[in-house]
Amino acid sequence: MAMHTRLLACSSALLLGLCGSAHATTPSYPSIVLDDMRHVLTAPVRWQTPEWRNAGLTTLGVIGVAAIADRPIRDEMRRHSGNSRLMRDVERFGAEYSLGVLGGFYLAGTLGDDARASAVAQDGLAASLVASGIVTPALKYVTGRSRPRDATGTTRLRPLSGAASFPSGHTTQAFAVASVIASHYDETWVKCSSYAVAGLVGVARSYHDAHFASDVLAGALIGTLVGQSVVAHNRTLRAGKLTVLPDLAPDRIGVRLAGNFSLHTTGNHPNEKCHRSPCRIFFQGGVLLAVLHP
C-alpha cells in the first residue's frame, strides 16, 4: 500500500509536468494515456491464434516455475538473507526511483530539446500507469497469493483476501520502465543496463522474502509486454501512421482509426493552412461518421 501511495504521488507530479509540456498541435497527454490504456487493455480482442498460443505457453511457463522453482529459490534466498544496502537501494528502482528516472528523461527532453528522451518519459509513465496501476493490482486482488514471509506455503491462494504476492508490483514497474527505455534506444549497453537493473529489482524482492520466483517472473513479463506495447502504439501515432482499434460504447460498436492526419483548408485566400489532428471514424447503421478532435 505504501508503495502504491508513493508511486501515485510521484506519477501525479510527473503527469502534471508532461501535461504542461504538451505541444499545441498534438493530442493532450492525458488523452494519449487514456488511448494507451484502451489499446493495452483491449489487446486480447485483437489477438489471433499465434498470440493466444503464446499467452497459453507463457502462462504454463509461470505455472511451471511456481511448481518447480518457487520453494528451492525461496529457501536459498532465506539462507543468504540479511540487511544488504545494495538490495535495499536497488529495490527502489521498482518504486519511486523508477519515476525519478522518467523525470530525468523528461528534463533531458524539455531542456535539451530531445524528442526521444521526451518520448521515453511519456511512454514510461503511461506504461507504469497501465502495468503497475491496473494490470498487476487487478491480478493481485484476484489471486490473493500469500507472500513467502507469511510462511503459509507456496500454493496458498485466497482470492479477494488482500494477499498481494502475485505478481510482483516492484518488478512490474521496473520492467515497464526498462522495456520502454530499451525500446527507444538501439545501443546494446542501454538495453543491457536497463534490463539488468530491472532484474536486480526482482532479485531484491525475493531476497527480502516478499515474493516467490514465479511472482517475479510474472511481474517481469507484464511490465515488459505493456512497455513494448505502449511504445509501439505511440510510435505509430507519432509517425503519423494509422492503427485500427475497436471502439465500443453504449450507442455504437465500430472501429477507430488512431493516428495523425494532415488536414488542408482551401478557399479564396492564397495561402493554405495545414493542421494535424487525431481522428476517430465510426460506422453506425451503415453510415460512416467521422469525428475530428483538434
Buried (B, 14 or more C-beta within 10 A) or exposed (E): EEBBEBBEEBBEEBBEBBEEBBEEEBBBBEEBBBBBBBBBBEBEEEEEEEEEEEEEEBEEBBEEBBEEBBBEBBEEBEEEEEEBEEBEEBBBBBBBBBBEBBBEBBBBBBEEEBEEBBBBBBBBBBBBBBBBBBBBBEBBBEBBBBBBEEEBEBEBEEEEEEBBBBBBBBBBBBBBBBBBBBBBBEEEEBBEBBBEBBBBBBBBBBBBBBBBBBBBBBBBBBBBBBBBBBBEBBBBBBEEEBBEBEBEEEEEEBEBBBBBBEEEEEEEEEEEEEEBBBBBBBEEEEEEEEEEEE
